[in-house]
């Protein structure tokens, strides 16, 4: 659209509307009976506008209800809707804020306006551009006599208007909240197609005013779909074309380029928002990533302007976030957490507390690349990259070559525009390329985003889009997926691609070119210990994968605790069948190798592949996941005499990622008889929390393990502190975490090497945090277990998998392990069916040999399982395979199994879970 045509967009909008669409019409109160809207909150207010004309606004206001409760408001939440909604959008917050008083919480007044020409406010008959709307809102708040503290809340183009008010009223403002909005159109991104279509000549009037198409389309963006009565609530003020003129006018006021009359005002507000960021004004961004208009690129822009903002992306939610999720609780919780009702000191900038993220040691810990610097002249082996069977010889990389490559890539990446704080998604399989580029990014302060292929294509897409990387570095499969699925970020290939292929994938550079550019360039200043270093995604075994944020200091602390616990350092040979250990190898100064395997399926690892890796790296330390161990033991019959000699040289064996049975640990120990076998307990949020070895496991009788109700994972490591938050009768963690022995509850941990937080998941991070200790923040792990009288930690399952029966809560692990001791059972899962508090127990088993179909267990197997479980079971079901997470192939998806078992026992089809 040209500048000239854009400048006349607003006038053109009026020309295509029905004659009475822009004629004046008085304000009115909404009709009674609208779903979820209490008429007591509605009021009309007369306000002189900037031209001196008196305009009548409709708004929702809970002040009278607060006064009736005897509550004095601590502040006001000023809510502004977008297009084509109205104050009905905020009905839940209006009522929730009043109800909160009865719960002993702070009393916040909520004022939710209908903008002029919208909702049940006056139709003035004149177009209202963005600057006018901001001025209108200011006039209204002046008429209301609004005093601080004020928190603005806006959605869609109401977000822009609310932020305009925020920028213009710094003396009243204490915080700003937005739901899916935008204050700037990124230059490299086109305006969303639906908006371009709506603005086309011949479409604007027809779609927004003459018909309710724009309104209907917007209401269809809810996830899940809106109930009919809620849709009717939104339609109530827009029954006729004469009532929909404001919808068309709002769309016409979208500034596509500098020629639009509202472009300057939008720029002013965008600059003002950046100033809010510089002043440290508290901000909360709540986002629905499925929004086809205001996608994550606009969230990225807002975060760039207000870097300290709290952000929460609600996976699965979209444009109508206020209908998709419980946004009201999120807003009220945020207000309490930030204490925005507290008096502010003199000055125009609120006080922003420093985040507690495990502050770096004042002595400045050695950076993660310290060993690379120390060994940069060494010709000793740093990495071994195994070739697949029948391929070439292993690729051997010396410390000298690795250090040089890291330096060249670091300088080269800086030269091509990768800056400190930029996010770099690494879609590179484990090996020399991934290691070199990861350390290069860390060295220049770029934030590495690691979401391994084990998440699957859907999980990877969710992770990459959620992290919103500025750059993507990938091998051909990752780049192909990025192009096909529209992943964000400039694209860099690991290998030099043919020009045509590079163009088709959107690749701008290769690592070869970047290393060449950095050969004689200067590496930028190193990041500080407290700077963000990485976003590492969880396995997604208990919900969508979450991005775990680490600072450089926390990664260094993780390295140090691993080195201290297991004596891994320069000269150690390490076989890592788990990506985090492979990437930490150079930080430890260890000679590392990743065995030949499909990283998306740990069960593809064979005993011979492990032995070959041990030989290639002269390794003495071996780390494998439980799923990999199962196949290693199963394929051990293929080992040659030389393979067995190589495995006999292993001195330390580690396995983590899921509980591992003592019998399986004994089986793998027979392959490495001189190795100390350890099963560390940890998570992506903290790689090493507790540790136990086979010798101690042997001292715990099976009877005690069954009685204790779980798997003993040993004692806390290093500076780790462990507490237990006891469960109530419904299986919910309650009370203050303690170290009392024998109390089953959620495991809560603290250590310097734990996460800084979750990426763009403020509510999740808040829920997982519980104060601080001298070791750092407390993290609620989501695991359930207990401490014994010797200070050892026992894991009994996940909090989400606790079963609340009429006889009390039941945790699954002990029962599962008892059933798995049966000779014809390979794996078992204990799940609950029915209402919480009266759930019935069901055991689902994989058998040996493998069952061909889903069925009820035969009489003999069912009897054996019931006797082993020692509990009253509603049913015993047999499946060919239990569903597991895609990353580890180890963690059983009990939530999915519970839903499936409920369906089967209610007469559903006997299909595989």
N, C-alpha and C positions, 0 to 999 in steps of 0.2 A: 504494500500500500504506500503510495507516495505521500510526501509531507503535506502537500496541498489537500489531498483527499482526506488525510487523517485529521487535519485541522477542522474540517467541516463535518466530522463524524457525528458530533452531537446534534448539529442542526439537521443533518440527514436523518437521524433517528426520529426526530419529531415529524419529518415529512412523510414517513412511511407508517405512522401510527394512525389508528382510527381518529376521527375528528374529536371525539370526547375523551381520548386517552390521556391528554395532557391538560384537561380542564380542571380547575380547582374543585376540590371536594373536601368536606370537613372531616376532622378526625372523629373516631368513635371508639367505644369500648368493645372488646371482642365479645362475640356471643357466648353465652354460658354453655357449658357442656363440652368444651374442647378438652380432649384427653390430656390429663396430667397438669392442666392449668387451673389454678385456684383463682377465681375472679377477684378475690380479696386483694390480690397483688396488683391489679390493673389500676391505672390512674391516668388522667389527662392533665397536661401542663401547658399553659400558654407562655410563649417565650418570644420576645422581640428579636428578630434576626438582624444581620449586619446592615440590611437596607432599612431597618426601622419597622418592617411589617411584623405584625404579631402572628406567630405560627403555633399551631397546637400539636403537641407530641403525645403519642401514647407510649407509656413505659410500664414495666413491671418494677415494683419497689417493695421490699420486705420491711421497710422501716416501721410501719405501723405494727406489724406482727412482733418485731423485736421489742418495741415499746410496751406492747401488751404483756410480754413475758418479763418485763422489768429489766431488760438488758440494754446497756448502753453500747452502741456500736464502737468497735475499736478502729474501724476504718471502713472504706467503701470500695467495692469492686464495681467498676464501671464497664458494662458489657455492651459490645457493639456487634450486631449481626452483619452478615454479608448479603450477597445476592444469590437467589431470590428468597431468602428466609426472612424471619422477623424475630422479635424478642422471644417468641415461643421456643426458639433454639436453646434459650438459657433457663427454661422453666425449672429444670432439676436443680440447678445451682441456687436459684432464688429460694426454693423450698428447703433444700438441704442446709443452706446457711442459717435459716431460721430454726430448723430442727436441731442443728448442732448445739444450740443454746441449752436444749433439754438434756444434752449429753455432757454438759459441763464444759463445753468448748467455747472458744472465743466467738463473740457476736460480730459478724461482718454484715454490714448493710450491702445489699446487692441492688444496683440500679441497671436494668436492662432496657435499652431504648429501642424504639422503632424509628429508624431514620426517616426523615421527611420524604415523602413520596412512596414510602414502604410500610408494610404492616398495616396497622390501624392509625398511623399518624396522618396528618393532613396532606392532601394532594394540592400542592401550591400552584401547579400549572406552569412552573418555570423549571428549566433544566438546572440541575445542581451538580457542578463539577467538584472534583476532589477537594480543592481549597475551600469551596463553599461548605462542603460537608464537615470538614474539620472545624471551620468557624462556627457552623450551626451547633455542633456538639459543645464547643466552648461556651456558646451563649446559653445553652440549656443548663450546663453545670453551674454557670454563674447564677442563673435564675434559681436553681435548686439550693444555692448557697453551699455547694459541696466543699467540705473542708478535708484536709489531709488527715491521715495518710490515705492515698488513693492507689489502687492497683487496677490497671487497665486490662481488659480481656477482649480480644477480638478474633474473628474468624473470617476467612475469605477476604473480600475487599473491606469488610468491617475491621479486619486486622490492621489495614493501612490507616483507616480513619482513626482507630483507637491509638495507634502509635503516633499519628500526627498530634492528637490531643496530648499524649505523653510528652512529646518533644516540646510542646508549647506550655506545659505546666510543670516545670521541674520542681517548683516549690511545694506542690501537692503530691507529686508522684513518689512512690516508694518501691514500685515493682511493675513489671509488664509481663503479661501472659498472652500468647497467641496460639491459635489452632490453625493449621494449614492456611498460610497466607504468603504474600510476597511483597517486598518493597523495592525490588529491582529485578530487571530482566537480564540474566547473564548474557554477555555479548556473544558468546560462542553457542548459545542455545536458542533455537527458534521459539517463538510464542506458541504455546500448546495449540495443536490443531483444532480442538473444539472451539477455542476462543476465536481463532482465525475464521473458522466457518461461521460462527455466530455474527461476526462483524461484516460479513460480505453483503454487498448491496443486494437487496431483494430477500435476504435471509433474516436480517436483524429484526425488522418489525414483525415479520410473520412468526418467527420462532419465539420471540420474547413477549410480545404484546397481543397481537391479533389472536394468537393461540397460546395455550398454556404449555407449549412444548418445552421451553427452557426450564420451567418450573418442574414439569414432570420428569425430565431427564435428570435434573439435579436430585430429586427425591429418590430416583432409582439408583443413586450412587451409595446408598447405605449398605452396610455389611454387618448383620444379615438384613434382608429387605425390611422396610418399615411396615408395621402393622397398618391396616387400612385406616384405623381411627387416628393414627399419628399423621399419616399423609393428609387426611382431611383437616387436621389442625394447621398444617402448613399452608394448605390451599385457602383457608378461610378468608384471608384479606384480599385474595387475588381472583375472585370469582368471575369478574368481567374484564374485558379489555380496558375499560376506563380505569380499573383499579391496578392494571399491570404496567402503566406507563413508566413507573420508576424502575421496573426490571429492565426494560429496554434502554432507559437512560443510563443505568448503571453499567450495562455492557458497553454502550457507546463511549463511556468515559474511560475505558481502558486505554492507556497511552502506549501505543505500539512503537512510536518513534518520537524524536525531539520536536516534531511539528505539532504534536497533540497539545491542546491547551492545558492538560493536566500533567504534562511531562515534567515541567519545572517543579510543581508541587510534590510529585512523587520523588524526584531527586532530593528535594529539601528534606523530606521525611526520612529517606534512606540515609542521608548524611547525618541527620539527627539521631537516628538509631545507632549509628556508629559512635556518636558522642556518648550515648547512653552506655555503650560498651566500655568506652574509655573511662567513664566516671564510675564504673562498677555497679551500675543499677541492677538489682536482682531481676532476673528474667527467667521465664519458664516457657519452653517450646514443646507443645504436645502435638504429635504428628501422626497422621494416617498415611502410610507409604503407598496405599493403593489408590491414591488420588490421581486421576488422569490430568488434572489441571496443575495443582500445586504439589509437584513431586519433590523428591529429596534434593534436587538441585537448588530449590528455593530455600529449603532448610539449611543447606550448606552455606548459602549466601548469608542467611541470618546468623548462623554460628560464626562466620567470618567477621561479622560486624559486632557481635556480642559473644566473644569467645568463652566467657565465664558462665554463660547461661546453662541452666539445668535443662536437659533434653530427654524426652522419652518418646520413642517410636513404638506405636502399638501395632505389632505385626498383625496383618489381616484387616486392619481398619483402613478407611478411606477418607474421602472428602467430608462426609458428614460425621466427623469424629465424635461430635457431641451426642450423636445417636448411637454410634457403634460401641462406645466404651463408657465407663463411669468416669468421665472427665471431672465431674463435680467433686468427687472425693479426692482426686489428684490435686485439684486446685486448692481445696481447703487444707489438705495435708501439707502442701508446699508452703502455704501462708504460715502455718504453725511452725514448720521446720525452720523457716527463714526469720521467724519472729518479726515480721514486717509491721506488726502493730506496736512494737516498742518505740519509745521516743527516740528521735534521731538527734545526733549532736549538731551543733551549728555548722552551717555550710550547705552547699547544694548537692553534695554527694553522700549517699548512704554508706554506712560501714559494711563492708563485705568481709565475712570471716574467712580465714585461710582454710583451704580444704585440708583435711587430715588424710594423707595418702602414704604414710610411712615416710616421714621426712628423711632426706639423705643425711648420712653421717657428716658432721662438720669437717671431718678429716678427708672428705671426698674419696669415696671408694674407687678402687681401680676400675676403669671403664671396661666394658665387656670385651673390647678388642685389645686389652693390655697384653695378652699372651702373643697375639699376632705381632705386636710391636717388639716384644722381647725376642721372638724367634724369627724375625724377618730375614735374618741372614743364614738361617739353618737350612741345610739341604735334606734334613730328615723328613720323613713322610708326615703330612698333615691329614690328608684325605685319601681314601681309596674308593673309587666308584666302580662297583661290580658290573660286569657285562652279563647279559642273559646267557643261559646255556647255549653253547654252540657259537657264541659271539666272540668278539675280540678279547684280548687280555684286559684285566682290570686297568682302569685309568688311575695313575698314581700322581698326586699333587703334593709338592713339597711345601714346607712352611714359607720358603722364600717366594715361590711362585704365588701362593695364596695371598701372602701379605702384599706383594706387588699388585696383584689383580684387584684386591680390595681398594688399595690406594688409587689406582687408575680409575676404577669405576666410581669411587667417591668423588674424585675431582671432575670426572666426565659428567656424572649426573648433575653436579652443581652447575656445570657449564651449559647444560641443555635445559636448565630451568627448574630442577628439583631443589626445593628450598627446605630449610628447617621448618618442621611442622607439617609439611606436605605429607599426605597419606599415599603410600605406595603398596598396592596389592600385589603379592607375589604368587603367581600361578605357575610355579616351576616345580617339577618333581624333585625329591630329595637327591642331592648330589653336589658336585663342585660348583655348578652355576648358582644354585640356590644359596649355598653357603657364602659365596663371594659377594653376591648382590645384597644379601641380607646384611652382612657386616658393613658393606659400603654405605647402605642407607642409614644404618645406625650411626656410622662415623660422622655423617653430615647433619644428623638430627632429624632426618626424615622418619616418619612413623610407619613401620612395616605392618602391613595387614596380612595375617597368615590364616587362611581358611583352607585346610587341606582337602584334597579330592575325595577323601573318605566321607565328606558330608553329602556326596551325591550332587547331581546337577541342580536340583531344586534348592538344596541347602546352600550350595555355593552361590547361587544367584541371590538368594535372600541375604547372605552374609556380605557379598561384594556390594550390592546396592545399598544395604544398610550402612556400611562403613563409608560409602561415598568417596572412594579414593580419587586423588588427583592424577595418579599415574598407575598404569597396570604394566607389570613386567611379566611376560609369560612365554612358555614354550608353545608350539603350534596348537596342541589341543586346547590349552587354556585360552589362547587368543581367538581361536575359532568360536569357542563358546561365548567369549566376551562380545564378539561381533554379532553373533546370531541373537543373543539375548539382550543386547543393548546395555552391557555393563559400562558404567561411567569411567572416565579417565583417559589421558593420552596413552597410547599403546607403544610398548617397547618389546622387541622380540629377543629371546636369548640367542638365537642364531641369525645369521644373515639370510634374509629371505629374497627370492626373486622379486623384482620390482613390481610385477603385476600382482603377485600374491600379497606382498606387503600393502599395496594400495587397497586391495579388496578387504583386507583385515583392519585397515585404518592404522597400520603400524608406521610410526614416524622415524624410529631409530632401532638399531640393534645394539646389544651389549658390546659387540666387537667394535662398532663405530664409537660408542661411548668410551670404551677403554682407550681407544686411539686418541680421542679428544683429551682425555685426562692424563696421557702419558707424561706430559711436561707441565701440567697445570698444578696450581696450589689447592690443597684440600682446605675447605672452610674451617672455621673455628669449631671445635668439638662442642656438642651439647652439654648442658649442665646435668648433674645427677637427678634433679627433680623434674626434668623435661620428660614428656611422654615419649616412650621408645617404641612401643608395639601394641597392636590390638590382635590378640590371639583368640580364635573362636573355639568355643567348647564343642563337645561331640554332638550336642543336640539330642542326647539320649533321653532327656526328660522334658522335651519341648523344643522350640526353635533354638538353633545355636546362638549363643550370646557372645558378643565381642568383649573380651576381658582386657582391660587397659593396664599396661605396666609402664612404670617410669624406668629410666636407666638405672637408678639406684636399686629398684626392686629386682630387676634382672640380674644386677651384680650380686645382690644378696642371695638370689636363687643359686647362682653359680657357686658362691662361697659355701652355702650350706651343703650342696652336693659334694664339693671337694672335701669338706671337713668330715661329712658322714661316711663317705666311702673311699676316701684316699685317692680320688681320681685327680690326676694332674699331668704335667709334662712327662712324656714317655709312656703313658698308659695307652694301651690299645683298646678301643671301644667299638663293639658292634651294637648299633642302635636300630632296633626294629620298631622304633617309635620316634616320630619326627622331632619332638622337642629335645630329646637327648642328642640326636644327630646334630642339631643346630647349636647345641651348647658345647659340643666337643671342642671346637676351636677356642671357645672362651675358657675352657678348662685346661687348654694346652694338650688335650688328648688327641691321639691319632685315631680317627674315627672312620667307620665304614657303614653304609646302609646295605643290608643284604638284598639280593635279587628277589623281589616280591612285588605284587600288586598292592600299592599303598592303600587302595580303596577296600582291600579285602585281606586283612592280616592272616586269614586261614590259608592263604596261598603260600605262605612261607614253609619251606621244607627243611628237614634236618640236614640234608646235603648242602642246601644254600647257606645255612647257618655255619656249617663246618668250613665251607669255602671262604666265607667272610672272615672267620676267625683266622684262617691260614693267611689270607691276603693282608690282614692288618696286624698279624702277630698279636692278636687281641687276648687280653686277660679279663676283660669285663664285657658282659653280655646283658643287654636289656631287651626283653620281649613282652608283648601283651599276652594276656591269658589265652585269647583266641589263637594267637600264633603258636603258643606252647602246645595247645591241643594237637595241632597238625604236625608240629615238630616231633612230638612223641609218637603220633600215628605213623609217621614216615621214617622213624628211626631204623627200621629194618633195612633201609636202603643204604645205610652208612657203610663206607669202606673202612678197612683197618686204619688207613691214614686219616680219614675223617674222625674216627674215634680218638686217635692220638691227639689231633688238633683240639677236640672238645675237652679232652682231659687236661689241657693246659689252661683252661679258663679258671680264674681264681675267684671271681665274683659274678653271681648271677642275680639279676633283678627282674621282677615282673610286677606291673601295676596297671591300673585301668579298670579293674573289676575284681571282686573277691576271687581268690584262687584256692581250690581245695588242697588239703594236705597231701592227699593221694596223688594229685597231679604234680604237685611240687616234688614229691618223692620220685615220681617217674622221670622227670626231667633231670633231677639230681643224679640219677643213675647214669645219665649220659655225661655228666660233668662231676665225677665223684670227688674231686678236690676243690670244688667251688663252694664258697659260702653263699647259700641261697637266701635271698632277701625278698620280701614282698612289701615295698614301701607303699604307704597310703597317701594319696594326694588327689589333686584335681587341677584343672586348667587355672583355677584361681590361686593355686598354691601347690607347686609341683611336688613338694615333699613336706608332709605333715607329721607322719609317724612311720616307724619301721620295726620290723620283726624278722628274725632269720629262722631257718628251718630247725636249728637246734632248739630254740625256745618253743617253737610250735610243737616239737616232739614232747616237750615237758608238760604241755597242757592236755590232759586226758580228754578223749572224745566225749565222755560223759559230762565233763565240765563245760565243754563247748556247747553241747546241746542244752544244758541247763542255763548257761549264760545267754543263749539266744542269738548267737552271731559268729562272726569271724574275728579272731584276735589279730589286730594290725600293729600291735606293739606299743612302744612308748613314744611320746613326742620327741622330735628331733631338734637339735640345736636350741634355738631360742623360742621354739613354738610353744604356745600355751593352749591347752584344751579345756573346754568347759562343756557341760551338758544342760540343755534347757528341757526340763521334764515335760512329758506328754500328759494331756488331760484325758478324760474318758472318751473323747472323740478323736484322739490321735493328734491334737494340735499342740505345738510347743508352747508352754506357758511358763511364767515365773522367771526369776533371775537365774541365769546359767551358773552352775556350781561344779565343784569337783567331787561331790558326794559319790562314793562308790555304790554301784548296783542300781543307780537310777537311770532308767531308759528315757532317752529324749533326743532332741536334735543336737548334733555335734557342732559346737561353736569354737572357732580357732582364731588365733592371733599370732602374727610373726612378721618380721621386717620384709620377708620376700613374698607376702601375699599381695594380691591385686591392688591397684589404685581405685578401681571401680569398673562398672560395666559401661560400654560405649553406647551413648545415646539411649540409655535405659535407666533414667533417674529413679523411677519408682522401684524397679528391680533392685538397683543398688541400695536404695534406702531399706527395702525389705530384708536384704541380705546382711545389713550392717547393724551392729549393736554396740555403740559406744567405742571406746578405745582402751588399750592397755599400754603398759610400758613397751610392748613389742610392736605396737601399731593398732590398726583398727581390728575389731572383732568381726569375723565373717561367719554368717550362718551358712553352713555347707549344704543344707538340704538332705544330708544323710542322718540316719537315726542310729543310735548306739548307746554305749555306756562305758564307764570306767570301772575297772575291777579294783580290788583292795591293794593291788601292787602298782597301781597307776597306769596299767595298760589299757589301751583303747580297743573296744570291740565294736564292729560295724554290723548292724542288723538289717540294713536295707535303706530305702529312701523314705523320707517323711511322707511323700506323696503316696507311698505304697503301703503305709500302715493300715491295717484292717481293724475297724472298730466294730466288734461283735457285742452281743448282749452280755457276754461274760468278761469283757474288757478288751484292751487293744492287743493285737497280735502283730509282731514284726515277722517278715517272711524268711529271712536267710537261714535261721537254724532249722526250720522245718524243711526247707528246700535241700539243705545239705544232708539231713537225715534220710530223705527220700533218695537222694543221689547215691547213697551207699548201696542201694539195691543193685544186684548184678545186671538186671535188664533195664535199668534206667540210666540214660546218658545225661540228661539235664532235667531240672524240675523248676516250676514256678508256682508259688502260692499266691492266690489273689482272692479278693472278696467280691461278692455279688450281693445286691440288695441295698437297702437304705443304710446310711451311715449310722452306727449305733446298734444296728441289728444285722450286720452283714454276716453272710454265711461263707465258709471257707471252701475253696475249690483248688485242687492241685491239677496242674497241666504238665504233662511229661513228654519228653522225647525218649523213645525207647531204643534199645540195641537188640536186634537189628532195627533199622529205621522203619517206622510205620509208613505204609503207602497212602493212608488217608486219615482224616479226622474221625475219631470215634470215641464212644465211652469205653473206658478200660474194661477188659474182661474181668470175670469174677476173681481169678487168681491174682492178677496184677492189682486190682482195686484193693483186695484184702491186704496185700503186702504193703501198698502205699499207705493205707490207713494205719496199719500197725507201726510202720516206720515214723509216720508223722506224729502219732501219739495224740492226735486231735480229732474232734468230730468234724468230718468232711461232708459237704453237701454232694460232691461229685468228684470223680477222677476222670480227666479227659486226656486223650492221647492225640498228639499232633506229629507230623513228620519233622517240623522245625519250629522252635520257639522264635518269635520275632525279637530281633536285637537291633541295637543302634548300628548304623552303617559304618561308623568310624572304627570302633573297636571290635565289632562282631562279638562282643562279650556281655554287654549290659542288656539284660532281658527287659523288654518293654512291657512291664506289668500293667500299666494303665491301659494300654491297648488290649492286652489279654483279658483284663477284667471286663471291659465292654464286650469283647467277643464272647466270653464265657456266659455273660448275662444273656446275650442274644440267643446263644445255643440252648441254654437251659430254659429259655422261654418259648422254645419251639422253632427257633430260627434254623437256617440251613447249616449243615455240617461242613462249612467251608473252612479253608485254612485261615488262621488269624493273620 
